[in-house]
Amino acid sequence: MKPLTLMLISAMMLFSCQKEKESFIVDIGIEITVSDENGNDLLNPSNQNSFNEQNIKIYDLINGVVEEVYYPNYDNPRCFSIFERDGIYRMGLSPNGNEKDEFPVTYIKWNETDTDTIKCSISRGDNYVVCTKVWYNETLMWDGDNCSGCRCIQIVK
């Protein structure tokens, strides 16, 4: 009986001392505020000129092909959400994180006539993927090397 007990205790100790898995960090989310030239919040649904969340579409440029983003099993199948914080409506966007592109591109189609381009610089390592720069329509809007805080860009239309 003693040898069996010793074997069980040894086996439990062996398996309980396994190295923990390293966590994998994905930090590419962007917050976007959108206003018109008069300062009206174009994401606030109570504003009559606001963009309708149901009509907004997100597209990623993957290997030279523009593909609509839609993952039905995700909490946010279109990889964006509109929310209010501190009295301002924002779009939370998960941009294209294509692991093959140095500067992945995402298109935001606000309505039938208005589309904008988001390009990111992505830093990748063994256990992380992090957005370090954000361009809006080819204008650098956020530079992680020179900024602190969230990746928030302000768009005026």
MISEZA-911236 format. One record per residue: residue number from 0; x, y, z of N, C-alpha, C in turn; residue in three letters. Coordinates in Angstrom, 3 decimals. Last residue first. Layout:
# MISEZA-911236
+-----+----------+----------+----------+----------+----------+----------+----------+----------+----------+---------+
| num |    neast |   nnorth |      nup |   caeast |  canorth |     caup |    ceast |   cnorth |      cup | residuo |
+-----+----------+----------+----------+----------+----------+----------+----------+----------+----------+---------+
| NUM |        X |        Y |        Z |        X |        Y |        Z |        X |        Y |        Z |     ALA |
...
+-----+----------+----------+----------+----------+----------+----------+----------+----------+----------+---------+
This chain:
# MISEZA-911236
+-----+----------+----------+----------+----------+----------+----------+----------+----------+----------+---------+
| num |    neast |   nnorth |      nup |   caeast |  canorth |     caup |    ceast |   cnorth |      cup | residuo |
+-----+----------+----------+----------+----------+----------+----------+----------+----------+----------+---------+
| 156 |  -16.010 |   65.562 |  -39.595 |  -16.552 |   65.378 |  -40.959 |  -17.321 |   66.592 |  -41.386 |     LYS |
| 155 |  -13.363 |   64.728 |  -37.628 |  -14.312 |   65.813 |  -37.921 |  -14.720 |   65.652 |  -39.374 |     VAL |
| 154 |  -12.369 |   62.382 |  -35.246 |  -12.629 |   62.638 |  -36.653 |  -13.634 |   63.781 |  -36.738 |     ILE |
| 153 |   -9.932 |   61.457 |  -33.036 |  -11.087 |   62.335 |  -33.215 |  -11.202 |   62.683 |  -34.691 |     GLN |
| 152 |   -8.908 |   58.431 |  -31.454 |   -8.740 |   59.439 |  -32.489 |  -10.047 |   60.202 |  -32.652 |     ILE |
| 151 |   -7.238 |   56.731 |  -28.954 |   -8.476 |   57.422 |  -29.305 |   -8.177 |   58.485 |  -30.360 |     CYS |
| 150 |   -5.897 |   54.537 |  -27.279 |   -5.783 |   54.821 |  -28.700 |   -7.092 |   55.456 |  -29.152 |     ARG |
| 149 |   -5.304 |   55.816 |  -23.963 |   -5.962 |   54.952 |  -24.939 |   -5.697 |   55.421 |  -26.355 |     CYS |
| 148 |   -1.994 |   56.711 |  -22.734 |   -3.442 |   56.580 |  -22.657 |   -3.987 |   55.729 |  -23.782 |     GLY |
| 147 |    0.415 |   58.679 |  -24.468 |    0.046 |   57.767 |  -23.387 |   -1.470 |   57.713 |  -23.358 |     SER |
| 146 |    2.675 |   59.051 |  -27.243 |    1.392 |   59.248 |  -26.552 |    1.286 |   58.312 |  -25.354 |     CYS |
| 145 |    4.777 |   58.443 |  -28.867 |    4.725 |   59.798 |  -28.320 |    3.473 |   60.070 |  -27.503 |     ASN |
| 144 |    4.463 |   55.895 |  -29.722 |    5.782 |   56.278 |  -29.232 |    5.746 |   57.621 |  -28.513 |     ASP |
| 143 |    1.906 |   55.733 |  -30.736 |    2.164 |   55.138 |  -29.428 |    3.517 |   55.487 |  -28.856 |     GLY |
| 142 |    0.211 |   58.079 |  -32.272 |    1.550 |   57.515 |  -32.305 |    1.884 |   57.027 |  -30.910 |     ASP |
| 141 |   -2.475 |   58.848 |  -34.289 |   -2.064 |   58.375 |  -32.963 |   -0.731 |   57.669 |  -33.109 |     TRP |
| 140 |   -2.687 |   59.835 |  -36.857 |   -3.563 |   60.398 |  -35.828 |   -3.158 |   59.989 |  -34.418 |     MET |
| 139 |   -1.387 |   60.517 |  -39.937 |   -1.056 |   59.902 |  -38.649 |   -1.855 |   60.605 |  -37.553 |     LEU |
| 138 |   -3.432 |   60.157 |  -42.689 |   -2.887 |   61.135 |  -41.752 |   -2.626 |   60.437 |  -40.423 |     THR |
| 137 |   -4.740 |   58.290 |  -44.312 |   -3.320 |   58.555 |  -44.565 |   -2.702 |   59.652 |  -43.692 |     GLU |
| 136 |   -7.238 |   58.039 |  -43.002 |   -7.148 |   58.583 |  -44.357 |   -5.738 |   59.114 |  -44.652 |     ASN |
| 135 |   -5.514 |   57.811 |  -40.128 |   -6.886 |   57.997 |  -40.602 |   -6.780 |   58.693 |  -41.953 |     TYR |
| 134 |   -3.300 |   55.573 |  -38.528 |   -3.512 |   56.594 |  -39.546 |   -4.993 |   56.623 |  -39.912 |     TRP |
| 133 |   -1.676 |   54.752 |  -35.573 |   -2.947 |   54.723 |  -36.288 |   -2.992 |   55.893 |  -37.263 |     VAL |
| 132 |    0.718 |   52.568 |  -33.985 |    0.405 |   53.804 |  -34.699 |   -0.929 |   53.627 |  -35.417 |     LYS |
| 131 |    0.730 |   50.174 |  -32.614 |    1.638 |   51.226 |  -32.162 |    1.416 |   52.572 |  -32.850 |     THR |
| 130 |   -0.997 |   47.421 |  -31.388 |   -1.065 |   48.529 |  -32.338 |   -0.208 |   49.676 |  -31.800 |     CYS |
| 129 |    0.367 |   44.256 |  -30.748 |    0.024 |   45.571 |  -30.224 |    0.032 |   46.598 |  -31.358 |     VAL |
| 128 |    0.486 |   41.066 |  -29.692 |    0.177 |   41.808 |  -30.906 |   -0.346 |   43.154 |  -30.420 |     VAL |
| 127 |    2.559 |   38.597 |  -28.015 |    1.778 |   39.838 |  -28.083 |    1.571 |   40.313 |  -29.517 |     TYR |
| 126 |    4.399 |   36.551 |  -27.739 |    3.193 |   36.494 |  -26.906 |    2.398 |   37.797 |  -26.937 |     ASN |
| 125 |    6.364 |   36.965 |  -29.660 |    5.940 |   35.595 |  -29.376 |    4.637 |   35.535 |  -28.592 |     ASP |
| 124 |    5.113 |   39.937 |  -31.332 |    6.142 |   39.156 |  -30.663 |    5.607 |   37.770 |  -30.399 |     GLY |
| 123 |    4.512 |   42.822 |  -33.340 |    4.207 |   41.436 |  -32.980 |    5.403 |   40.789 |  -32.308 |     ARG |
| 122 |    2.899 |   45.837 |  -33.937 |    4.111 |   45.213 |  -33.409 |    3.731 |   43.812 |  -32.924 |     SER |
| 121 |    1.446 |   47.515 |  -36.607 |    1.278 |   46.458 |  -35.616 |    2.631 |   45.885 |  -35.229 |     ILE |
| 120 |   -0.003 |   50.424 |  -37.556 |    1.287 |   49.760 |  -37.480 |    1.166 |   48.773 |  -36.328 |     SER |
| 119 |   -3.016 |   50.766 |  -39.492 |   -2.296 |   50.636 |  -38.221 |   -0.904 |   50.079 |  -38.455 |     CYS |
| 118 |   -5.461 |   52.752 |  -40.996 |   -4.273 |   51.913 |  -41.184 |   -3.516 |   51.910 |  -39.871 |     LYS |
| 117 |   -8.643 |   53.298 |  -42.108 |   -7.833 |   53.212 |  -40.891 |   -6.671 |   52.261 |  -41.206 |     ILE |
| 116 |  -10.579 |   55.309 |  -44.209 |   -9.539 |   54.289 |  -44.117 |   -8.795 |   54.421 |  -42.790 |     THR |
| 115 |  -14.118 |   55.724 |  -44.859 |  -12.822 |   56.175 |  -44.374 |  -11.876 |   54.993 |  -44.231 |     ASP |
| 114 |  -16.886 |   56.617 |  -46.861 |  -16.000 |   55.549 |  -46.384 |  -14.654 |   56.155 |  -45.987 |     THR |
| 113 |  -20.033 |   57.465 |  -47.794 |  -18.924 |   57.945 |  -46.967 |  -18.129 |   56.769 |  -46.387 |     ASP |
| 112 |  -22.344 |   56.577 |  -49.064 |  -21.480 |   57.526 |  -49.777 |  -20.205 |   57.913 |  -49.030 |     THR |
| 111 |  -23.813 |   54.844 |  -47.475 |  -23.613 |   54.494 |  -48.885 |  -22.604 |   55.396 |  -49.598 |     GLU |
| 110 |  -21.897 |   55.042 |  -44.429 |  -23.174 |   54.973 |  -45.140 |  -22.854 |   54.686 |  -46.599 |     ASN |
| 109 |  -19.402 |   54.346 |  -43.426 |  -20.382 |   54.970 |  -42.537 |  -21.792 |   54.902 |  -43.119 |     TRP |
| 108 |  -17.215 |   51.980 |  -43.567 |  -18.235 |   52.496 |  -44.477 |  -19.374 |   53.023 |  -43.605 |     LYS |
| 107 |  -13.962 |   51.852 |  -42.896 |  -15.235 |   52.081 |  -42.205 |  -16.176 |   52.704 |  -43.218 |     ILE |
| 106 |  -11.442 |   49.505 |  -43.511 |  -12.305 |   50.543 |  -44.063 |  -13.567 |   50.630 |  -43.222 |     TYR |
| 105 |   -8.109 |   48.856 |  -42.561 |   -9.534 |   48.650 |  -42.299 |  -10.289 |   49.808 |  -42.922 |     THR |
| 104 |   -4.963 |   47.345 |  -43.113 |   -5.918 |   48.402 |  -43.448 |   -7.340 |   47.940 |  -43.161 |     VAL |
| 103 |   -1.738 |   46.764 |  -41.609 |   -3.071 |   46.315 |  -42.001 |   -4.031 |   47.492 |  -42.168 |     PRO |
| 102 |    1.310 |   46.871 |  -42.199 |    0.382 |   47.969 |  -41.954 |   -1.021 |   47.554 |  -42.412 |     PHE |
| 101 |    2.354 |   44.367 |  -42.575 |    3.049 |   45.264 |  -41.657 |    2.141 |   46.423 |  -41.251 |     GLU |
| 100 |    0.441 |   41.407 |  -42.741 |    0.653 |   42.776 |  -43.192 |    1.372 |   43.598 |  -42.131 |     ASP |
|  99 |   -0.003 |   38.992 |  -41.539 |    0.957 |   39.023 |  -42.639 |    1.281 |   40.447 |  -43.094 |     LYS |
|  98 |   -1.980 |   39.129 |  -39.636 |   -0.615 |   38.856 |  -39.190 |    0.419 |   38.886 |  -40.310 |     GLU |
|  97 |   -4.366 |   41.545 |  -39.419 |   -3.803 |   40.520 |  -40.300 |   -2.323 |   40.331 |  -40.010 |     ASN |
|  96 |   -6.089 |   43.043 |  -37.957 |   -4.847 |   42.619 |  -37.308 |   -4.145 |   41.545 |  -38.109 |     GLY |
|  95 |   -8.212 |   45.665 |  -38.490 |   -7.562 |   44.536 |  -39.142 |   -6.241 |   44.240 |  -38.435 |     ASN |
|  94 |   -9.545 |   46.885 |  -35.340 |   -9.114 |   46.980 |  -36.734 |   -8.478 |   45.687 |  -37.221 |     PRO |
|  93 |  -12.174 |   47.129 |  -33.521 |  -11.068 |   46.174 |  -33.592 |  -10.613 |   46.161 |  -35.040 |     SER |
|  92 |  -13.439 |   50.048 |  -32.047 |  -13.152 |   49.312 |  -33.277 |  -11.990 |   48.356 |  -33.063 |     LEU |
|  91 |  -15.918 |   51.852 |  -30.643 |  -14.838 |   50.943 |  -30.285 |  -14.619 |   50.034 |  -31.477 |     GLY |
|  90 |  -16.898 |   55.071 |  -31.061 |  -16.892 |   53.774 |  -31.727 |  -15.682 |   53.022 |  -31.193 |     MET |
|  89 |  -18.712 |   57.082 |  -28.741 |  -17.476 |   56.601 |  -29.341 |  -17.732 |   55.292 |  -30.083 |     ARG |
|  88 |  -20.215 |   59.999 |  -27.447 |  -20.362 |   58.684 |  -28.072 |  -19.086 |   58.342 |  -28.821 |     TYR |
|  87 |  -19.833 |   61.579 |  -24.347 |  -19.428 |   61.537 |  -25.758 |  -19.606 |   60.112 |  -26.280 |     ILE |
|  86 |  -20.280 |   61.514 |  -21.640 |  -21.140 |   62.366 |  -22.459 |  -20.800 |   62.380 |  -23.938 |     GLY |
|  85 |  -18.524 |   59.576 |  -20.679 |  -18.282 |   60.985 |  -20.351 |  -19.058 |   61.929 |  -21.263 |     ASP |
|  84 |  -19.395 |   57.467 |  -23.254 |  -18.587 |   57.618 |  -22.056 |  -18.301 |   59.104 |  -21.884 |     ARG |
|  83 |  -21.336 |   55.198 |  -25.112 |  -21.211 |   56.549 |  -24.568 |  -20.351 |   56.515 |  -23.321 |     GLU |
|  82 |  -20.684 |   53.295 |  -28.115 |  -20.991 |   53.418 |  -26.691 |  -20.776 |   54.856 |  -26.253 |     PHE |
|  81 |  -20.783 |   50.971 |  -30.664 |  -20.958 |   52.389 |  -30.351 |  -21.364 |   52.459 |  -28.888 |     ILE |
|  80 |  -18.396 |   48.614 |  -31.895 |  -19.580 |   48.928 |  -31.104 |  -19.595 |   50.437 |  -30.878 |     SER |
|  79 |  -17.065 |   46.144 |  -34.143 |  -17.165 |   47.499 |  -33.618 |  -18.395 |   47.602 |  -32.744 |     PHE |
|  78 |  -17.119 |   43.655 |  -35.410 |  -15.865 |   44.121 |  -34.789 |  -15.878 |   45.608 |  -34.451 |     CYS |
|  77 |  -19.452 |   42.539 |  -36.091 |  -18.854 |   43.410 |  -37.102 |  -17.580 |   44.092 |  -36.577 |     ARG |
|  76 |  -20.214 |   41.081 |  -33.815 |  -19.898 |   40.367 |  -35.062 |  -19.222 |   41.223 |  -36.127 |     PRO |
|  75 |  -19.443 |   41.172 |  -30.767 |  -19.610 |   42.257 |  -31.744 |  -19.243 |   41.690 |  -33.118 |     ASN |
|  74 |  -19.218 |   38.573 |  -29.845 |  -20.117 |   39.496 |  -29.152 |  -20.431 |   40.693 |  -30.034 |     ASP |
|  73 |  -19.147 |   36.163 |  -32.575 |  -18.526 |   37.166 |  -31.704 |  -19.594 |   37.981 |  -30.979 |     TYR |
|  72 |  -20.388 |   34.565 |  -34.433 |  -20.246 |   34.027 |  -33.080 |  -19.611 |   35.003 |  -32.100 |     ASN |
|  71 |  -20.293 |   35.913 |  -36.931 |  -21.574 |   35.756 |  -36.225 |  -21.467 |   35.241 |  -34.795 |     PRO |
|  70 |  -18.376 |   38.226 |  -38.064 |  -18.122 |   36.982 |  -37.341 |  -19.342 |   36.713 |  -36.462 |     TYR |
|  69 |  -17.495 |   40.150 |  -40.648 |  -18.697 |   39.651 |  -39.983 |  -18.384 |   38.280 |  -39.400 |     TYR |
|  68 |  -16.244 |   42.484 |  -42.772 |  -16.011 |   41.852 |  -41.478 |  -17.357 |   41.434 |  -40.897 |     VAL |
|  67 |  -15.691 |   42.063 |  -46.242 |  -16.545 |   42.580 |  -45.171 |  -16.293 |   41.783 |  -43.896 |     GLU |
|  66 |  -12.573 |   42.557 |  -47.792 |  -13.551 |   41.591 |  -47.279 |  -14.366 |   42.220 |  -46.160 |     GLU |
|  65 |  -10.635 |   43.225 |  -50.532 |  -11.448 |   43.874 |  -49.509 |  -12.553 |   42.899 |  -49.095 |     VAL |
|  64 |   -7.445 |   41.909 |  -51.159 |   -8.882 |   41.761 |  -51.372 |   -9.628 |   42.410 |  -50.208 |     VAL |
|  63 |   -4.767 |   41.926 |  -50.531 |   -5.200 |   42.690 |  -51.694 |   -6.688 |   42.622 |  -51.991 |     GLY |
|  62 |   -4.734 |   40.421 |  -48.149 |   -4.038 |   39.930 |  -49.346 |   -4.546 |   40.614 |  -50.616 |     ASN |
|  61 |   -7.390 |   42.203 |  -47.031 |   -6.651 |   40.967 |  -46.755 |   -6.056 |   40.459 |  -48.068 |     ILE |
|  60 |   -8.749 |   44.835 |  -45.586 |   -7.987 |   44.535 |  -46.785 |   -7.081 |   43.352 |  -46.445 |     LEU |
|  59 |  -11.996 |   44.738 |  -44.158 |  -10.551 |   44.590 |  -44.003 |   -9.942 |   44.294 |  -45.362 |     ASP |
|  58 |  -14.765 |   46.778 |  -43.276 |  -14.108 |   45.929 |  -44.261 |  -12.614 |   45.887 |  -43.950 |     TYR |
|  57 |  -17.848 |   47.398 |  -41.735 |  -16.391 |   47.362 |  -41.591 |  -15.844 |   46.364 |  -42.605 |     ILE |
|  56 |  -20.656 |   49.566 |  -41.879 |  -20.016 |   48.298 |  -42.256 |  -18.508 |   48.460 |  -42.117 |     LYS |
|  55 |  -23.569 |   50.993 |  -40.586 |  -22.109 |   51.029 |  -40.641 |  -21.573 |   49.629 |  -40.942 |     ILE |
|  54 |  -26.276 |   50.726 |  -40.176 |  -25.809 |   50.890 |  -41.555 |  -24.294 |   50.884 |  -41.693 |     ASN |
|  53 |  -26.679 |   50.611 |  -37.452 |  -27.098 |   49.453 |  -38.258 |  -26.577 |   49.517 |  -39.690 |     GLN |
|  52 |  -25.948 |   53.155 |  -36.591 |  -25.080 |   52.009 |  -36.286 |  -25.418 |   50.794 |  -37.146 |     GLU |
|  51 |  -26.149 |   55.927 |  -38.549 |  -26.957 |   54.839 |  -38.009 |  -26.065 |   53.606 |  -37.831 |     ASN |
|  50 |  -24.686 |   58.985 |  -37.724 |  -24.568 |   57.759 |  -38.497 |  -25.364 |   56.669 |  -37.797 |     PHE |
|  49 |  -26.809 |   61.883 |  -37.227 |  -25.825 |   60.883 |  -36.813 |  -25.796 |   59.697 |  -37.769 |     SER |
|  48 |  -28.574 |   63.937 |  -37.537 |  -27.589 |   63.742 |  -38.607 |  -26.567 |   62.653 |  -38.285 |     ASN |
|  47 |  -30.048 |   64.009 |  -35.181 |  -30.726 |   63.596 |  -36.417 |  -29.762 |   63.364 |  -37.581 |     GLN |
|  46 |  -28.929 |   62.581 |  -32.254 |  -28.626 |   63.624 |  -33.234 |  -29.200 |   63.181 |  -34.576 |     ASN |
|  45 |  -29.300 |   60.294 |  -30.854 |  -30.344 |   61.313 |  -30.705 |  -30.100 |   62.509 |  -31.637 |     SER |
|  44 |  -27.027 |   58.728 |  -31.271 |  -28.247 |   58.399 |  -32.020 |  -29.362 |   59.431 |  -31.868 |     PRO |
|  43 |  -23.915 |   59.975 |  -31.769 |  -25.022 |   60.061 |  -30.811 |  -26.328 |   59.823 |  -31.563 |     ASN |
|  42 |  -22.056 |   60.226 |  -33.687 |  -22.328 |   58.856 |  -33.244 |  -23.480 |   58.808 |  -32.238 |     LEU |
|  41 |  -21.639 |   62.890 |  -34.156 |  -22.258 |   62.115 |  -35.227 |  -22.436 |   60.638 |  -34.895 |     LEU |
|  40 |  -22.069 |   65.612 |  -32.258 |  -21.617 |   64.231 |  -32.122 |  -22.347 |   63.364 |  -33.153 |     ASP |
|  39 |  -21.180 |   68.780 |  -33.456 |  -22.261 |   67.829 |  -33.193 |  -21.732 |   66.400 |  -33.251 |     ASN |
|  38 |  -19.291 |   70.684 |  -34.164 |  -19.109 |   69.984 |  -32.897 |  -20.221 |   69.019 |  -32.545 |     GLY |
|  37 |  -19.473 |   71.691 |  -36.661 |  -20.107 |   72.478 |  -35.599 |  -19.996 |   71.805 |  -34.232 |     ASN |
|  36 |  -18.403 |   69.768 |  -38.301 |  -17.634 |   71.002 |  -38.123 |  -18.197 |   71.895 |  -37.015 |     GLU |
|  35 |  -19.254 |   66.745 |  -36.490 |  -19.256 |   67.595 |  -37.675 |  -18.487 |   68.877 |  -37.357 |     ASP |
|  34 |  -17.404 |   63.938 |  -35.110 |  -18.270 |   65.121 |  -34.992 |  -18.274 |   65.859 |  -36.323 |     SER |
|  33 |  -16.573 |   60.997 |  -33.538 |  -16.878 |   61.602 |  -34.831 |  -17.819 |   62.779 |  -34.601 |     VAL |
|  32 |  -14.013 |   59.064 |  -32.036 |  -15.117 |   60.003 |  -31.875 |  -15.312 |   60.691 |  -33.217 |     THR |
|  31 |  -12.900 |   55.808 |  -31.517 |  -13.049 |   56.887 |  -32.488 |  -14.233 |   57.754 |  -32.087 |     ILE |
|  30 |  -10.480 |   53.650 |  -30.222 |  -11.710 |   54.397 |  -29.971 |  -11.740 |   55.581 |  -30.920 |     GLU |
|  29 |   -9.177 |   50.437 |  -31.006 |   -9.145 |   51.881 |  -31.215 |  -10.496 |   52.454 |  -30.809 |     ILE |
|  28 |   -7.234 |   47.518 |  -30.150 |   -8.474 |   48.284 |  -30.188 |   -8.264 |   49.786 |  -30.303 |     GLY |
|  27 |   -5.087 |   45.881 |  -29.850 |   -5.166 |   46.623 |  -31.106 |   -6.392 |   47.523 |  -31.178 |     ILE |
|  26 |   -3.619 |   43.756 |  -28.183 |   -3.987 |   45.120 |  -27.826 |   -3.983 |   45.978 |  -29.090 |     ASP |
|  25 |   -3.364 |   40.699 |  -26.921 |   -3.789 |   41.336 |  -28.159 |   -4.315 |   42.705 |  -27.759 |     VAL |
|  24 |   -1.145 |   38.534 |  -25.379 |   -1.781 |   39.847 |  -25.300 |   -2.090 |   40.342 |  -26.707 |     ILE |
|  23 |   -1.166 |   35.495 |  -23.824 |   -0.999 |   36.138 |  -25.119 |   -1.794 |   37.424 |  -25.100 |     PHE |
|  22 |    0.649 |   34.084 |  -21.072 |   -0.540 |   34.702 |  -21.638 |   -0.183 |   35.372 |  -22.956 |     SER |
|  21 |    2.150 |   30.891 |  -20.833 |    2.303 |   32.333 |  -20.935 |    1.027 |   32.910 |  -21.542 |     GLU |
|  20 |    1.137 |   28.367 |  -18.581 |    1.176 |   28.865 |  -19.938 |    1.343 |   30.378 |  -19.902 |     LYS |
|  19 |    3.281 |   27.273 |  -15.932 |    2.057 |   27.932 |  -16.388 |    2.241 |   28.392 |  -17.819 |     GLU |
|  18 |    4.813 |   24.095 |  -15.694 |    4.966 |   25.524 |  -15.969 |    3.629 |   26.101 |  -16.462 |     LYS |
|  17 |    3.776 |   21.809 |  -13.192 |    3.973 |   22.156 |  -14.591 |    4.024 |   23.675 |  -14.743 |     GLN |
|  16 |    3.340 |   20.796 |  -10.697 |    4.460 |   21.723 |  -10.848 |    4.728 |   22.075 |  -12.303 |     CYS |
|  15 |    1.415 |   18.900 |  -10.751 |    1.038 |   20.186 |  -10.174 |    2.147 |   21.219 |  -10.339 |     SER |
|  14 |    2.685 |   16.642 |  -11.750 |    1.738 |   17.348 |  -12.606 |    1.329 |   18.707 |  -12.041 |     PHE |
|  13 |    4.325 |   15.970 |   -9.520 |    4.901 |   16.157 |  -10.840 |    3.964 |   16.984 |  -11.718 |     LEU |
|  12 |    2.495 |   15.601 |   -7.451 |    3.487 |   16.668 |   -7.353 |    4.070 |   16.981 |   -8.730 |     MET |
|  11 |    1.086 |   13.374 |   -8.395 |    0.374 |   14.635 |   -8.147 |    1.358 |   15.793 |   -8.095 |     MET |
|  10 |    3.166 |   11.468 |   -8.456 |    2.500 |   11.849 |   -9.701 |    1.770 |   13.176 |   -9.533 |     ALA |
|   9 |    3.750 |   11.268 |   -5.707 |    4.781 |   11.715 |   -6.647 |    4.150 |   12.195 |   -7.956 |     SER |
|   8 |    1.315 |   10.242 |   -4.755 |    1.784 |   11.548 |   -4.279 |    2.833 |   12.108 |   -5.241 |     ILE |
|   7 |    1.314 |    7.779 |   -6.119 |    0.238 |    8.753 |   -6.336 |    0.673 |   10.150 |   -5.911 |     LEU |
|   6 |    3.608 |    6.568 |   -5.054 |    3.516 |    6.813 |   -6.496 |    2.445 |    7.865 |   -6.792 |     MET |
|   5 |    2.917 |    6.379 |   -2.350 |    4.066 |    7.197 |   -2.743 |    4.025 |    7.531 |   -4.234 |     LEU |
|   4 |    0.775 |    4.575 |   -2.566 |    0.549 |    5.920 |   -2.036 |    1.685 |    6.846 |   -2.443 |     THR |
|   3 |    2.146 |    2.325 |   -3.523 |    1.067 |    2.901 |   -4.322 |    0.797 |    4.342 |   -3.879 |     LEU |
|   2 |    3.907 |    1.746 |   -1.358 |    4.439 |    2.108 |   -2.677 |    3.387 |    2.776 |   -3.569 |     PRO |
|   1 |    1.993 |    1.216 |    0.763 |    2.875 |    2.368 |    0.811 |    3.432 |    2.719 |   -0.564 |     LYS |
|   0 |    0.824 |   -1.196 |    0.000 |    0.000 |    0.000 |    0.000 |    0.863 |    1.253 |    0.000 |     MET |
+-----+----------+----------+----------+----------+----------+----------+----------+----------+----------+---------+
